[in-house]
Amino acid sequence: MKVKRDPQLSKDFGETLRELRNEQKLSQEYVANMLGTSPSQVGRLERGETNPTLATMGAIFGVLGISLGKLLRLRNNTNDNRT
């Protein structure tokens, strides 16, 4: 059985990443530097154009000082508001 990808998941992750980064007043350049990547890659993540690896997600959580649980709760709250 082939599993379908959910493009909305990447978009939701990116939107949440941008919101959390902006709440902490962090630039894409700062986050990129902390992740060892480019600001354009952070932008692609925020726009949902690319999917982060688990290692990248772990690093993002470290930079933003959040847990996976917080990210999932934020996503659930966003989904609840759509219904």
ABEGO torsion letter per residue (X at the ends): XBBBBBAAAAAAAAAAAAAAAAAAGBBAAAAAAAAGBBAAAAAAAAAGABBBBAAAAAAAAAAAGBBAAAAAAAAAAAAAAAX
